[in-house]
Amino acid sequence: MDFNLFADPSKAGQPSPLVHVTPDGRASIATREISFPNGMTILPSGELLVADSLTGDLLAFTATPTVRSESTGLGRHAGEMPDGISLDAEGAVWVASHHQVLRVREGGEVTDAVDMGTTRATACMLGGADGRTLLITASDTHDRAEIRAKGPSGAVFTVRVPVAGAGLPSVYGAAA
């Protein structure tokens, strides 16, 4: 990001660069058409799926780093702020978003939701021996002053889901 959201929230929403780094270490700006690039996964097509936390969109980028014309439409779900994401074998994406973790299909259909109560989900990943355990990192707050005063509250939660993970990153390879 080209701004510090906590130090100067007035700059939030300005375009930020997404940098493409080649295996030999060369870096270039892939796009500036994203506000707050966050969770990322690589789709089986080779496209990079990126959660834009400020717009609420999931955007797919091709290898020629141009934005695909269609996002998942998560931004239509009022109040959502996608953070960490994880792809499943049916092509749906699990999205950590504040007080819930949503399973979203392309087009924006939410098929499943994990209610996190007052806890703030920050990231999720499908894993476990069969790829069907949704691991969720979360904490009670993102406020740094509150964390300093009360101490950290981070935790990892797990939920069994019917569809195994896919795409990259992956810790288990092809799921059964």
PEHU-V550575 format. One record per residue. N is the residue number from 1. RES is the residue in one letter. SS is DSSP state (H for helix, E for strand, - for the rest). PHI is phi in radians with two decimals (NA if undefined). Layout:
# PEHU-V550575
N/RES/SS/PHI
N/RES/SS/PHI
This chain:
# PEHU-V550575
1/M/-/NA
2/D/-/-1.62
3/F/-/-2.67
4/N/-/-1.83
5/L/-/-1.00
6/F/-/-1.36
7/A/-/-1.39
8/D/-/-2.54
9/P/H/-1.07
10/S/H/-1.14
11/K/H/-1.54
12/A/-/-1.04
13/G/-/1.76
14/Q/-/-1.25
15/P/-/-1.02
16/S/E/-2.14
17/P/E/-1.38
18/L/E/-1.94
19/V/E/-1.73
20/H/E/-1.75
21/V/E/-2.04
22/T/-/-1.41
23/P/-/-0.98
24/D/-/-1.55
25/G/-/1.65
26/R/-/-1.28
27/A/E/-2.07
28/S/E/-2.58
29/I/E/-1.32
30/A/E/-1.39
31/T/E/-2.85
32/R/E/-2.04
33/E/E/-1.57
34/I/E/-2.57
35/S/-/-1.57
36/F/-/-2.51
37/P/E/-1.07
38/N/E/-2.37
39/G/E/-0.96
40/M/E/-2.44
41/T/E/-2.61
42/I/E/-1.77
43/L/-/-1.36
44/P/-/-0.98
45/S/-/-1.27
46/G/-/1.66
47/E/-/-1.25
48/L/E/-1.71
49/L/E/-1.73
50/V/E/-2.20
51/A/E/-1.45
52/D/E/-1.74
53/S/-/-1.12
54/L/-/-1.46
55/T/-/-1.56
56/G/-/1.45
57/D/E/-1.65
58/L/E/-1.93
59/L/E/-1.99
60/A/E/-1.79
61/F/E/-2.04
62/T/-/-1.49
63/A/-/-1.14
64/T/-/-1.62
65/P/-/0.25
66/T/-/-1.97
67/V/E/-1.22
68/R/-/-1.11
69/S/-/-1.21
70/E/-/-2.16
71/S/-/-1.70
72/T/-/-1.30
73/G/-/1.44
74/L/H/-1.04
75/G/H/-1.06
76/R/H/-1.31
77/H/-/-1.62
78/A/-/-0.91
79/G/-/1.47
80/E/-/-1.46
81/M/-/-2.38
82/P/-/-1.06
83/D/-/-2.10
84/G/-/-1.21
85/I/E/-2.36
86/S/E/-2.61
87/L/E/-1.54
88/D/E/-1.90
89/A/-/-1.19
90/E/-/-1.66
91/G/-/1.51
92/A/-/-1.44
93/V/E/-2.13
94/W/E/-1.46
95/V/E/-2.23
96/A/E/-1.31
97/S/E/-2.59
98/H/E/0.97
99/H/-/-1.67
100/Q/E/-2.73
101/V/E/-2.15
102/L/E/-1.91
103/R/E/-1.79
104/V/E/-2.12
105/R/-/-1.62
106/E/-/-0.98
107/G/-/1.81
108/G/-/1.76
109/E/-/-1.19
110/V/E/-1.60
111/T/E/-1.76
112/D/E/-2.59
113/A/E/-2.52
114/V/E/-1.92
115/D/E/-1.37
116/M/-/-1.70
117/G/-/1.09
118/T/-/-1.54
119/T/-/-1.37
120/R/E/-1.73
121/A/E/-1.25
122/T/E/-2.03
123/A/E/-2.72
124/C/E/-2.60
125/M/E/-2.69
126/L/E/-1.47
127/G/E/-2.81
128/G/-/1.49
129/A/-/-1.01
130/D/-/-1.93
131/G/-/1.33
132/R/-/-1.91
133/T/E/-1.85
134/L/E/-1.54
135/L/E/-1.66
136/I/E/-2.20
137/T/E/-1.62
138/A/E/-2.75
139/S/E/-2.61
140/D/-/-1.32
141/T/-/-2.72
142/H/-/-1.87
143/D/-/-1.25
144/R/H/-1.11
145/A/H/-1.15
146/E/H/-1.15
147/I/H/-1.13
148/R/H/-1.10
149/A/H/-1.29
150/K/H/-1.77
151/G/-/1.62
152/P/-/-1.20
153/S/-/-2.22
154/G/-/-1.11
155/A/E/-2.68
156/V/E/-2.03
157/F/E/-1.96
158/T/E/-2.25
159/V/E/-2.44
160/R/E/-1.41
161/V/-/-2.22
162/P/-/-1.37
163/V/-/-1.98
164/A/-/-1.25
165/G/E/-1.29
166/A/-/-2.69
167/G/-/1.30
168/L/E/-2.17
169/P/-/-1.25
170/S/-/-2.49
171/V/-/-1.92
172/Y/-/-2.30
173/G/-/1.23
174/A/-/-1.23
175/A/-/-1.45
176/A/-/-1.34
